[in-house]
Amino acid sequence: MGLVSSKDWRTFTPFQAGVKTTWLRDGDTLVVSKSRAGFDRASVHVVGELLREIENGAYPSLKFLVFDFAQGGAEATKAPEGFGEMVAANADLIVDTPVITLAWARSLMNGLDFDLAMNCSALVAESGARFSFAGEPFDLFGLYAALGRRIGFVKAERLIDSERPLSAAEAKELMLVKEVVPPQPEFKGIIDYLTQLERRYNASHAIFRAQRLAEPPIDRRPVDMVHRN
């Protein structure tokens, strides 16, 4: 995409609804950076449109889609309209395209950001990142469901009841986080990590795709609606 070298990056869209997109590594990596924690309808629309473009083949050289969560700590809130569909589209991207999705955690992860991160192919955390499950269960149903699907519902219930944030190392022990890396400025850490991952790109894509195909779907309808049906 016109980059000078694999160490350079270029932002190709301005901040929209708190979302910025940046090309890395000669155009095979797209980073979605969030300037504020959580999601509203505008940010859901921007990310949803991007996912649809990728699925429709708008970026044929794309290998990695990285969600960079630099801002954390927002209160858990009810998911805005379209959030569930956006998360599902992100999770299914590995099935329908050659794109591996990664969540990159730099600070406190909770609420809707953590929900989206848990539905990426893998989650990488800088050593200072933390992971919180605090909030109203009905507002965080998708996160709790993804957590239970990943580590089992007994462990998930214990984590939720404890209300204690996990360190990056603790999250890795529970296999919520794939790797813990040192913090680096800008996109340097992302570039270094993806340079290593690219060496086993085909195998990684096959593994992540198989994992997604084996996962049961998450029903995000409100509990009262499920009961009525």
Rosetta silent file (secondary structure, phi, psi, omega in degrees, C-alpha in Angstrom):
SEQUENCE: MGLVSSKDWRTFTPFQAGVKTTWLRDGDTLVVSKSRAGFDRASVHVVGELLREIENGAYPSLKFLVFDFAQGGAEATKAPEGFGEMVAANADLIVDTPVITLAWARSLMNGLDFDLAMNCSALVAESGARFSFAGEPFDLFGLYAALGRRIGFVKAERLIDSERPLSAAEAKELMLVKEVVPPQPEFKGIIDYLTQLERRYNASHAIFRAQRLAEPPIDRRPVDMVHRN
SCORE:     score description
SCORE:     0.000 S_00000001
   1 L     0.000   33.776  175.193    0.000    0.000    0.000 S_00000001
   2 L    84.034   14.635  178.997    2.837    2.347   -0.800 S_00000001
   3 L   -76.286  150.851 -177.060    4.856    1.908    2.386 S_00000001
   4 L   -74.670  -43.007  179.609    8.564    2.682    2.230 S_00000001
   5 L  -154.586  171.824 -177.268    9.728   -0.347    4.261 S_00000001
   6 L   -67.542  -12.663 -179.931    8.432   -3.015    6.619 S_00000001
   7 L   -93.456   -5.548 -177.858    9.359   -0.795    9.578 S_00000001
   8 L   -97.128  163.691  173.657    7.202    2.097    8.459 S_00000001
   9 E  -144.746  160.398 -179.901    3.487    2.684    8.872 S_00000001
  10 E  -146.114  128.174  175.522    0.942    5.052    7.474 S_00000001
  11 E   -80.040  127.609 -177.282   -2.464    6.035    8.734 S_00000001
  12 L  -111.998   -3.682  170.308   -4.887    6.052    5.828 S_00000001
  13 L  -135.604  147.662  177.682   -8.086    7.162    7.529 S_00000001
  14 L   -74.703  172.962  174.765   -8.636    9.860   10.165 S_00000001
  15 L   -60.122  126.625  174.865  -10.230    9.197   13.533 S_00000001
  16 E  -131.531  121.062  178.517  -13.845    8.261   12.986 S_00000001
  17 L    53.636   34.854  179.443  -16.014    7.468   15.983 S_00000001
  18 L    78.502   15.225 -177.297  -12.857    6.939   18.021 S_00000001
  19 E  -123.291  134.299  176.869  -11.407    4.495   15.484 S_00000001
  20 E  -129.583  138.555  179.329   -8.254    4.895   13.404 S_00000001
  21 E  -114.493  138.426 -174.935   -6.911    2.469   10.800 S_00000001
  22 E  -138.524  132.191  175.451   -3.239    2.112    9.913 S_00000001
  23 E   -85.900  139.667  175.307   -1.422   -0.030    7.350 S_00000001
  24 E  -128.818  163.713  167.528    1.764   -1.840    8.411 S_00000001
  25 H    52.116   56.825  176.148    4.362   -4.125    6.843 S_00000001
  26 H    56.545   29.195  170.618    3.927   -3.228    3.178 S_00000001
  27 H    90.558    8.282  177.040    0.185   -3.583    3.343 S_00000001
  28 L   -95.947   -0.833 -178.730   -0.344   -7.098    4.708 S_00000001
  29 E  -132.835  131.513  176.154   -1.386   -5.817    8.164 S_00000001
  30 E  -119.889  124.922 -179.998   -4.175   -3.445    9.100 S_00000001
  31 E  -105.148  128.804  174.273   -4.316   -2.050   12.643 S_00000001
  32 E  -104.667  107.220 -178.662   -7.572   -0.730   14.080 S_00000001
  33 E   -99.244  138.506  179.486   -6.676    1.620   16.951 S_00000001
  34 E  -108.814  127.111 -177.551   -9.287    2.812   19.431 S_00000001
  35 L   -86.342  -10.101  175.330   -8.905    6.262   20.948 S_00000001
  36 L  -147.998  156.490 -176.121  -11.391    5.555   23.718 S_00000001
  37 L   -75.303  152.704  175.561  -12.594    2.508   25.580 S_00000001
  38 L    82.802 -178.219 -179.717  -15.807    0.712   24.746 S_00000001
  39 L  -132.390  142.687  168.459  -18.112    0.854   21.718 S_00000001
  40 L  -122.401 -177.555 -175.960  -20.982    3.071   20.677 S_00000001
  41 H   -62.159  -36.259 -178.504  -23.172    2.846   17.585 S_00000001
  42 H   -66.021  -45.766 -178.850  -20.778    4.963   15.517 S_00000001
  43 H   -69.641  -34.576  174.843  -17.705    2.849   16.266 S_00000001
  44 H   -61.145  -41.569 -179.832  -19.686   -0.356   15.713 S_00000001
  45 H   -63.920  -45.474 -177.953  -20.713    0.965   12.297 S_00000001
  46 H   -62.491  -48.509 -178.693  -17.130    1.878   11.305 S_00000001
  47 H   -68.198  -39.532  178.419  -15.642   -1.470   12.357 S_00000001
  48 H   -61.057  -41.896  178.138  -18.573   -3.407   10.907 S_00000001
  49 H   -63.859  -40.713  178.327  -18.154   -1.723    7.531 S_00000001
  50 H   -61.731  -44.392  179.645  -14.432   -2.507    7.553 S_00000001
  51 H   -62.473  -39.292  177.935  -15.109   -6.186    8.282 S_00000001
  52 H   -65.308  -39.892  177.892  -17.607   -6.355    5.427 S_00000001
  53 H   -62.312  -43.422  179.696  -15.078   -4.801    3.051 S_00000001
  54 H   -63.257  -46.356 -178.873  -12.443   -7.349    4.056 S_00000001
  55 H   -62.506  -31.579 -179.701  -14.849  -10.272    3.678 S_00000001
  56 L   -85.080    6.543  173.467  -15.825   -8.997    0.224 S_00000001
  57 L    85.237   21.888 -177.450  -12.185   -9.016   -0.893 S_00000001
  58 L   -69.057  -23.307 -177.806  -11.446   -5.291   -0.809 S_00000001
  59 L  -127.320   79.552 -171.651   -7.917   -5.894    0.555 S_00000001
  60 L   -65.583  -21.270 -179.480   -6.552   -8.993   -1.218 S_00000001
  61 L   -90.837   -1.296 -174.339   -3.048   -8.735    0.268 S_00000001
  62 L   -71.268  130.015  175.637   -4.279   -8.546    3.873 S_00000001
  63 L  -113.589  -34.441 -173.961   -3.016  -11.260    6.238 S_00000001
  64 E  -130.709  131.328  171.611   -3.459   -9.743    9.690 S_00000001
  65 E  -115.231  118.100 -173.826   -6.155   -7.543   11.199 S_00000001
  66 E  -115.029  125.483  173.288   -5.041   -6.190   14.589 S_00000001
  67 E   -96.500  112.874 -175.182   -7.315   -4.466   17.102 S_00000001
  68 E   -96.916  107.302 -177.883   -5.067   -2.217   19.188 S_00000001
  69 E   -98.435   90.139 -179.232   -6.642   -1.532   22.580 S_00000001
  70 L   -91.598  -25.770 -177.885   -4.585    1.298   24.008 S_00000001
  71 L  -108.095  123.044 -179.123   -7.373    2.915   26.013 S_00000001
  72 L  -133.819  172.831  173.006   -9.024    0.870   28.750 S_00000001
  73 L   101.803    8.638  178.368  -11.056    1.173   31.879 S_00000001
  74 L   -71.160  151.243  176.069  -14.487    2.221   30.632 S_00000001
  75 L   -65.773  143.084  176.777  -17.482    1.151   32.672 S_00000001
  76 L   -64.718  130.560 -177.838  -19.231   -1.912   31.332 S_00000001
  77 L  -130.939  166.129  176.585  -22.290   -0.812   29.376 S_00000001
  78 L   -64.873  138.355 -177.992  -25.064   -2.405   27.388 S_00000001
  79 L   -65.278  133.935  178.327  -23.934   -3.350   23.908 S_00000001
  80 L   -72.011  165.749  179.108  -25.121   -0.892   21.242 S_00000001
  81 L   -55.969  132.401  178.025  -27.205   -1.983   18.286 S_00000001
  82 L    90.956   -8.589 -176.787  -25.166   -4.077   15.842 S_00000001
  83 H   -63.438  -46.334 -179.380  -22.417   -4.981   18.311 S_00000001
  84 H   -59.765  -42.165  178.525  -23.237   -8.688   18.388 S_00000001
  85 H   -64.763  -39.017  178.263  -23.288   -8.898   14.594 S_00000001
  86 H   -63.916  -44.301  179.495  -19.957   -7.051   14.404 S_00000001
  87 H   -63.366  -41.970  179.350  -18.328   -9.426   16.916 S_00000001
  88 H   -63.823  -40.742  178.260  -19.670  -12.463   15.049 S_00000001
  89 H   -63.396  -39.556  177.308  -18.352  -11.134   11.743 S_00000001
  90 H   -64.069  -43.731 -179.408  -14.937  -10.618   13.307 S_00000001
  91 H   -64.066  -36.394 -175.920  -14.924  -14.146   14.745 S_00000001
  92 H   -84.610   -6.080 -177.283  -15.933  -15.686   11.404 S_00000001
  93 H   -59.819  -35.756 -179.418  -13.367  -13.770    9.364 S_00000001
  94 H   -65.911  -25.256 -178.807  -10.815  -16.566    9.876 S_00000001
  95 H   -78.793  -40.495 -169.948  -13.280  -19.044    8.319 S_00000001
  96 H   -98.856  -11.088 -176.063  -14.101  -17.101    5.182 S_00000001
  97 L  -139.227  170.427  174.718  -10.836  -15.266    4.414 S_00000001
  98 L   -83.409   15.233 -173.537   -7.041  -15.676    4.753 S_00000001
  99 L   -93.340  128.584  172.970   -7.036  -12.984    7.461 S_00000001
 100 E   -95.497  128.093  178.537   -5.909  -13.726   11.033 S_00000001
 101 E   -98.367  135.021  178.582   -7.444  -11.394   13.619 S_00000001
 102 E  -127.283  140.748  169.414   -5.428  -10.385   16.674 S_00000001
 103 E  -102.254  132.878 -178.128   -6.342   -8.362   19.752 S_00000001
 104 E  -116.841  107.957 -175.128   -3.444   -6.319   21.169 S_00000001
 105 E   -97.079  127.850 -179.424   -3.952   -5.372   24.827 S_00000001
 106 L  -113.896  -25.001 -174.499   -1.898   -2.524   26.294 S_00000001
 107 L  -138.213 -138.614  179.650   -3.815   -1.502   29.434 S_00000001
 108 E   -79.005  127.635  176.826   -6.986   -2.537   31.259 S_00000001
 109 E  -108.821  125.463  175.045   -9.278   -4.748   29.211 S_00000001
 110 L  -159.051  175.876  173.750  -12.913   -5.021   30.236 S_00000001
 111 H    58.144 -141.034 -173.926  -16.439   -4.690   28.966 S_00000001
 112 H   -67.611  -31.702  175.978  -17.145   -4.595   25.245 S_00000001
 113 H   -62.388  -45.521  179.035  -13.472   -4.258   24.290 S_00000001
 114 H   -63.801  -38.018  176.637  -12.668   -7.483   26.135 S_00000001
 115 H   -57.844  -51.511  179.232  -15.688   -9.123   24.480 S_00000001
 116 H   -62.001  -42.143 -178.929  -14.380   -8.292   20.998 S_00000001
 117 H   -59.961  -39.651 -179.732  -10.848   -9.350   21.974 S_00000001
 118 H   -69.220  -12.490  178.774  -12.076  -12.758   23.114 S_00000001
 119 L  -107.437   16.396  168.678  -13.602  -13.249   19.664 S_00000001
 120 L   -89.888  166.891  178.816  -10.361  -12.628   17.785 S_00000001
 121 L   -62.435  -35.412  179.009   -8.196  -15.521   16.614 S_00000001
 122 E  -155.494  157.216  179.676   -5.690  -14.715   19.365 S_00000001
 123 E  -122.058  123.356  177.517   -5.071  -12.165   22.093 S_00000001
 124 E  -112.522  135.273 -175.525   -1.564  -10.766   22.707 S_00000001
 125 E  -122.408  135.191  166.551   -0.911   -8.701   25.824 S_00000001
 126 E   -71.445  154.729 -168.978    1.798   -6.273   26.761 S_00000001
 127 L   -61.165  -23.295  179.746    3.154   -7.065   30.212 S_00000001
 128 L   -89.184   -0.364 -178.501    1.307   -4.187   31.875 S_00000001
 129 L   -70.710  152.076  174.829   -2.122   -5.185   30.589 S_00000001
 130 E  -135.106  159.588 -173.288   -4.853   -6.328   32.967 S_00000001
 131 E  -132.573  119.083 -173.941   -8.136   -8.132   32.403 S_00000001
 132 L  -116.894  142.363  177.918  -11.283   -7.374   34.382 S_00000001
 133 L  -112.781   15.764 -178.179  -14.635   -9.172   34.483 S_00000001
 134 L   -70.868  146.874  177.689  -16.376   -6.547   36.611 S_00000001
 135 L   137.734  173.524  177.848  -19.788   -5.326   35.543 S_00000001
 136 L   -73.514  129.791 -177.602  -23.408   -6.348   35.299 S_00000001
 137 L   -54.971  -37.966 -178.095  -23.726   -9.892   33.914 S_00000001
 138 L   -69.327  -24.753  176.414  -26.507   -8.916   31.501 S_00000001
 139 L   -81.227  -20.184 -175.160  -24.283   -6.213   30.031 S_00000001
 140 L  -118.883   27.649 -176.135  -21.377   -8.637   29.641 S_00000001
 141 H   -58.629  -42.550 -179.115  -23.197  -11.755   28.520 S_00000001
 142 H   -63.108  -41.533  178.004  -21.113  -12.122   25.364 S_00000001
 143 H   -63.209  -46.089 -179.174  -17.851  -11.827   27.276 S_00000001
 144 H   -63.009  -40.081  179.517  -18.943  -14.356   29.885 S_00000001
 145 H   -64.984  -43.337  178.826  -20.086  -16.782   27.197 S_00000001
 146 H   -65.373  -38.392  178.387  -16.791  -16.467   25.289 S_00000001
 147 H   -63.621  -47.150  179.129  -14.841  -16.913   28.520 S_00000001
 148 H   -62.622  -37.914  178.377  -16.790  -20.035   29.447 S_00000001
 149 H   -65.029  -31.719 -176.531  -16.345  -21.442   25.968 S_00000001
 150 H   -82.322  -44.328 -171.795  -12.587  -20.928   26.207 S_00000001
 151 H  -120.012   -1.263 -177.918  -11.774  -22.152   29.744 S_00000001
 152 L    98.292  144.890 -171.954  -14.962  -23.848   30.947 S_00000001
 153 H   -75.065  -24.075  176.834  -17.898  -22.348   32.810 S_00000001
 154 H   -67.181  -48.600  177.826  -16.787  -23.461   36.272 S_00000001
 155 H   -63.897  -39.348 -179.457  -13.505  -21.536   35.983 S_00000001
 156 H   -61.892  -42.627  179.816  -15.323  -18.643   34.331 S_00000001
 157 H   -62.741  -39.393  179.289  -17.787  -18.403   37.232 S_00000001
 158 H   -64.996  -41.002  177.978  -14.945  -18.328   39.748 S_00000001
 159 H   -63.577  -43.319 -178.331  -13.210  -15.522   37.874 S_00000001
 160 H   -65.006  -42.332 -178.692  -16.397  -13.519   37.649 S_00000001
 161 H   -67.389  -30.958 -177.164  -17.188  -13.987   41.328 S_00000001
 162 H   -69.827  -31.299 -179.530  -13.694  -12.950   42.427 S_00000001
 163 L    58.370   21.175  178.643  -13.966   -9.516   40.748 S_00000001
 164 L  -102.367  125.900  177.521  -10.158   -9.360   40.791 S_00000001
 165 L   -62.080  144.466  175.617   -8.444   -8.239   37.575 S_00000001
 166 E   -89.387  143.261  169.776   -6.019  -10.723   36.078 S_00000001
 167 E   -75.556  167.995  177.579   -2.475   -9.756   35.197 S_00000001
 168 H   -60.506  -40.730  179.883   -1.216  -10.504   31.697 S_00000001
 169 H   -64.506  -41.218  179.009    0.799  -13.435   33.061 S_00000001
 170 H   -65.744  -39.208  178.350   -2.239  -14.867   34.860 S_00000001
 171 H   -65.114  -34.275  177.104   -4.345  -14.523   31.719 S_00000001
 172 H   -68.146  -39.747  177.880   -1.691  -16.412   29.771 S_00000001
 173 H   -60.332  -33.906  178.558   -1.708  -19.231   32.336 S_00000001
 174 L   -83.923   -1.153  179.130   -5.450  -19.559   31.783 S_00000001
 175 L    68.763   22.214  169.985   -4.851  -19.593   27.999 S_00000001
 176 L   -79.080  -33.740 -179.907   -6.880  -16.419   27.474 S_00000001
 177 L  -109.166  132.781 -179.759   -3.720  -14.709   26.227 S_00000001
 178 L   -77.524  -43.690 -178.960   -1.518  -16.344   23.628 S_00000001
 179 E  -142.499  148.570  170.621    1.646  -14.334   24.315 S_00000001
 180 E  -112.641  127.500 -174.379    2.870  -11.692   26.758 S_00000001
 181 E  -127.110  157.444  177.190    5.305   -9.202   25.246 S_00000001
 182 L   -68.053  146.005  176.311    7.228   -6.160   26.533 S_00000001
 183 L   -68.029  139.080  176.927    5.527   -2.798   25.918 S_00000001
 184 L  -138.354  153.607 -176.758    6.914   -0.825   22.987 S_00000001
 185 L   -71.825  154.814  176.118    5.940    2.549   21.524 S_00000001
 186 L    53.208 -127.673 -176.889    3.615    2.994   18.572 S_00000001
 187 L  -109.195   14.732 -176.118    3.396   -0.208   16.504 S_00000001
 188 H   -59.447  -45.088 -179.620    6.907   -1.550   17.068 S_00000001
 189 H   -64.294  -39.695  178.853    5.755   -4.437   19.250 S_00000001
 190 H   -63.240  -45.135  179.996    3.028   -5.413   16.796 S_00000001
 191 H   -61.566  -46.163 -179.701    5.468   -5.407   13.892 S_00000001
 192 H   -61.067  -43.466 -178.177    8.013   -7.516   15.779 S_00000001
 193 H   -66.419  -44.021 -177.895    5.399  -10.045   16.842 S_00000001
 194 H   -69.799  -28.319  175.205    3.848  -10.395   13.393 S_00000001
 195 H   -61.218  -38.567  176.952    7.271  -10.789   11.793 S_00000001
 196 H   -73.076  -44.232 -177.587    7.689  -13.908   13.929 S_00000001
 197 H   -64.180  -32.906 -177.276    4.124  -15.137   13.410 S_00000001
 198 H   -62.509  -26.961  179.377    4.375  -14.774    9.641 S_00000001
 199 H   -63.590  -23.644  176.765    7.018  -17.523    9.557 S_00000001
 200 H  -124.096   36.211 -175.128    4.276  -19.976   10.523 S_00000001
 201 H   -59.025  -49.411 -176.149    1.381  -18.110    8.949 S_00000001
 202 H   -60.840  -45.193  179.898   -0.131  -21.048    7.031 S_00000001
 203 H   -66.129  -40.814 -179.886   -0.063  -23.361   10.038 S_00000001
 204 H   -64.105  -43.544  179.610   -1.399  -20.648   12.349 S_00000001
 205 H   -62.215  -42.282 -179.495   -4.266  -19.814   10.016 S_00000001
 206 H   -63.243  -40.500  179.968   -5.210  -23.485    9.725 S_00000001
 207 H   -67.312  -48.662 -179.533   -5.169  -23.919   13.517 S_00000001
 208 H   -62.297  -37.726  179.615   -7.166  -20.761   14.238 S_00000001
 209 H   -66.150  -43.954  178.718   -9.680  -21.672   11.533 S_00000001
 210 H   -62.908  -39.719  178.189  -10.141  -25.177   12.921 S_00000001
 211 H   -61.617  -43.407 -179.419  -10.608  -23.752   16.423 S_00000001
 212 H   -64.686  -42.938 -179.125  -13.294  -21.375   15.196 S_00000001
 213 H   -64.088  -29.175 -178.513  -15.135  -24.111   13.294 S_00000001
 214 H   -84.375  -12.952 -176.403  -15.154  -26.285   16.421 S_00000001
 215 L   -79.842  136.422  173.984  -16.526  -23.567   18.715 S_00000001
 216 L   -69.927  148.353  179.549  -20.248  -23.535   19.493 S_00000001
 217 L   -70.038  158.333  176.783  -21.992  -20.274   18.549 S_00000001
 218 L  -103.683  123.563  176.322  -22.920  -17.674   21.172 S_00000001
 219 L   -87.273  109.371 -175.126  -26.594  -16.720   21.353 S_00000001
 220 L   -95.178    9.540  176.649  -26.538  -13.013   22.214 S_00000001
 221 L   -65.052  146.251  176.176  -30.290  -12.513   22.448 S_00000001
 222 L   -55.217  146.083 -176.245  -31.440  -11.048   25.771 S_00000001
 223 H   -58.267  -40.768 -178.445  -32.281  -13.739   28.296 S_00000001
 224 H   -65.238  -31.152  178.549  -35.911  -12.622   28.590 S_00000001
 225 H   -70.041  -41.031  178.070  -36.299  -12.882   24.809 S_00000001
 226 H   -60.322  -41.936 -179.973  -34.904  -16.429   24.821 S_00000001
 227 H   -64.494  -37.773 -179.953  -37.419  -17.372   27.516 S_00000001
 228 H   -66.887  -30.412 -178.939  -40.311  -15.899   25.516 S_00000001
 229 L   -84.197    0.000    0.000  -39.267  -17.974   22.501 S_00000001
